[in-house]
Amino acid sequence: MGLTTLFGRLFGGGGESASAQPAEAVEYKGFTITATPIQEGGQYRTAGSISREIDGELHSAQFIRADNHSDRQSAVTHSERKAQQIIDEQGDRLFERDHI
């Protein structure tokens, strides 16, 4: 199982999802957060990516949550808050393959 799949499941994701249009990236504590809510049946699922350059190498992790929202902007805002929470809890450990 790939890191992205495992990470997504760890944070509430699961199977295949429809592609999502990314929102404008935001910076938080040296990380870049890109919310990419997934539209599903008239609602939007919380999802996004967290990235950071470490020692000249770009690291990235995806997350998908089960939370649904009736509009895209609410999903973007919630995705950004969830990413901040993940960063606060995990920090750079987020990118360690043996951490998950």
N, C-alpha and C positions, 0 to 999 in steps of 0.2 A: 504494500500500500504506500502510495507517495505521501510526502510530507504535506502537500496541499490538501489531499483527501483526508488524511488523519487529522490535521489541524482543523479543517472544516467540521469534521464530525465531533471533535473535542468541544467546539464552541457552538454546537447546535445544528450543523449542516448535515448533509447526507448525500443523496443521489445526485443525478444530473440536474442542472438548472438551465434556464434560458439565459442567453447572454445579456449583459447589462451595460448601460451607457455610464461611463465614469463621471462623477462630479469633479469639480475643481479640487485639486489636491490642497491639503492644509498641513502646516507644520505643527508638531507638538513634541517638545522635549528632544529635539534633534531627529525625530522620526518624521516620515512623510506618510500621511493618511490619505487614501483615495477611496471615498465611498462609492460603491457600485451596486446600488439597490437592484434587486432582480424582480422584474414584473412577473407576477403569477396570478392569473385569473382576476384581474382588476385590482389587485393589491400589490404592494411592494415589500419584498423581504429584505431584512437587514443584511448587508454584505459589504465587503471591501477588501482592501489590502493595506498592509503596513510595510514600509521599506525604510532602509537606513544604509548609508555607506559606512562600512567598517574596514579599516586598513586598506582603503582604495577599492574595495569590492562591494558591489551593491547586493544587499540581502533583502528578500521580500517574503512575506507570508500572507496568505489569503485567509479570510474568515467568512463564515456564513452562519447566521443565527436563524432561529425559527420565528422570530418576531416579525409580524406583518403590520403594514401601515396602509391607510386608505389613500395617501398621496405620496408622491415621490420625495418632496422636500422633507416631510416628516421622517421618511426612511433614511435620507441623507444625513439629517441631524442625528438620528439615533445611531446610525452606523459610525459616525464620527465619535460619538460618546462611548460606544462600545470599544472602538479601537483605542481610545484614550485609557479606558479601564484595563484593556489587555496590556498596553504599554506600561501602565503603573504597576501592574501585577508581575509582568514577565521581564520587562526591560530587554536587554540584548540577549537574554536566555531564549527569547522567542525564536531566534534563528539557529539555535543549537539542535542539530539533528537527533542527538541522543537524549534531549531534554523531554521530548513528548512521549 
